[in-house]
């Protein structure tokens, strides 16, 4: 089995964001009414290509607990009526906001949506009151451009772990 490297990145100031411009016909909407089935669907839609499997064994009750948490918010990106991607933010008690999941649906990779969707996620994270740090992790199983996108938006790596 190949070794997997996980990269942990952070942004400690909203002024560090190097935002990407909004592409034509891309809309991002917060899912204000919590529905665990949506989070499960988005996780499968985006994560299947990247072997996201850690949450697939969760029970319905566990999915409900996760997705309906007061600290979790979900945004969905749409292109011409189709789901192009999503992200989830989790506000943590210490002033950190984690981009828990982020990605594009397979049919929308390579269209220039990732930079703007990530910019939107970062702006949403800094919009929380008391945000001190925004952080995220990615790994060598994710899209080959994932790490570069995070760094291009202004994230700095603070930890790297290979197992």
C-alpha positions in Angstrom: 0.0 0.0 0.0 1.3 3.5 -0.9 2.1 6.0 1.8 -0.4 8.9 2.2 0.8 12.4 3.1 -1.6 14.7 4.8 -1.0 18.5 4.6 -2.4 20.8 7.3 -2.8 24.4 6.3 -4.0 27.5 8.1 -4.8 31.2 7.5 -4.4 33.5 10.5 -5.6 36.7 8.9 -8.5 37.4 6.5 -6.1 39.8 4.8 -4.1 36.8 3.7 -6.8 35.7 1.3 -5.9 35.9 -2.4 -9.4 35.6 -3.8 -10.3 34.3 -7.2 -12.9 36.0 -9.3 -16.4 34.5 -9.7 -16.9 32.4 -12.8 -19.9 33.0 -15.0 -23.0 31.0 -14.1 -21.6 29.7 -10.8 -23.9 30.3 -7.8 -23.1 29.3 -4.2 -26.0 29.0 -1.8 -25.9 28.0 1.9 -28.1 25.1 2.8 -29.9 26.9 5.7 -32.2 24.0 6.5 -30.2 21.1 7.7 -30.8 17.8 6.0 -28.3 15.0 6.6 -29.2 13.3 3.3 -27.9 16.3 1.4 -24.5 16.2 3.3 -24.3 12.4 2.7 -25.1 12.9 -1.0 -22.5 15.7 -1.4 -19.9 13.7 0.4 -20.5 10.8 -2.0 -20.7 12.9 -5.1 -17.5 14.8 -4.5 -15.6 12.3 -2.5 -16.1 9.1 -4.5 -13.2 9.9 -7.0 -10.9 10.6 -4.1 -11.6 7.6 -1.9 -13.4 9.5 0.8 -14.6 6.5 2.8 -14.2 7.5 6.5 -17.9 8.6 6.8 -19.5 5.9 4.6 -19.9 3.5 7.5 -21.7 6.0 9.7 -25.2 5.1 10.7 -28.2 7.3 9.9 -28.2 8.6 13.5 -24.5 9.5 13.2 -25.1 11.3 10.0 -27.9 13.3 11.5 -25.8 14.2 14.6 -22.9 15.3 12.3 -24.9 17.3 9.7 -27.4 18.8 12.1 -24.8 20.1 14.5 -25.2 23.8 15.3 -21.5 24.3 14.5 -21.7 22.9 11.0 -22.8 24.9 8.0 -23.0 23.7 4.4 -22.8 25.6 1.1 -23.6 24.1 -2.4 -22.2 25.4 -5.7 -24.5 25.3 -8.7 -23.6 25.7 -12.4 -26.6 26.1 -14.6 -28.8 24.2 -12.2 -26.5 21.3 -11.5 -24.5 20.7 -8.3 -20.9 21.7 -9.1 -19.4 21.3 -5.7 -19.7 22.1 -2.0 -18.0 22.9 1.2 -18.7 22.5 4.9 -17.5 24.7 7.7 -17.2 23.8 11.3 -16.9 26.5 13.9 -14.7 25.3 16.8 -14.8 26.6 20.4 -11.3 28.1 20.3 -12.0 30.6 17.5 -10.9 28.2 14.7 -13.0 27.5 11.7 -12.3 24.3 9.8 -13.1 23.7 6.2 -14.2 20.2 6.9 -15.0 19.1 3.4 -14.4 21.0 0.1 -14.5 19.9 -3.5 -16.0 19.8 -6.9 -18.3 17.2 -8.5 -16.4 15.2 -11.2 -18.1 16.9 -14.2 -17.0 20.3 -13.0 -13.3 19.7 -12.4 -11.1 21.7 -14.7 -13.6 24.5 -15.4 -12.0 27.1 -13.1 -14.5 26.8 -10.3 -12.3 25.5 -7.5 -10.4 28.8 -6.8 -13.6 30.8 -6.5 -15.4 28.1 -4.4 -12.4 28.0 -2.1 -12.3 31.8 -1.9 -16.0 31.8 -1.0 -15.4 29.2 1.7 -12.6 31.2 3.2 -14.7 34.4 3.2 -17.6 32.6 4.8 -15.2 31.2 7.5 -13.9 34.7 8.3 -17.5 36.0 8.4 -18.1 34.1 11.7 -17.8 36.3 14.7 -14.5 35.7 16.7 -12.7 33.8 13.9 -9.0 33.7 14.7 -7.8 31.0 12.3 -9.2 29.2 9.3 -7.7 25.7 8.7 -8.0 22.8 6.4 -6.2 19.6 5.6 -5.7 17.8 2.3 -3.8 14.7 1.3 -2.1 12.9 -1.6 -5.3 11.1 -2.3 -7.1 14.4 -3.2 -7.0 16.1 -6.6 -3.4 16.8 -7.7 -4.2 20.6 -7.7 -5.8 20.7 -4.3 -2.7 21.7 -2.3 -1.7 24.3 -4.9 -5.2 25.8 -4.8 -5.1 26.1 -1.0 -1.7 27.7 -1.1 -2.7 30.0 -4.0 -5.6 31.4 -1.9 -3.2 32.2 0.9 -3.1 29.2 3.2 0.3 28.3 4.8 1.3 24.8 5.7 1.9 24.2 9.4 2.2 20.4 9.5 2.9 17.5 7.1 2.4 13.9 8.1 3.1 10.7 6.1 1.7 7.3 7.1 
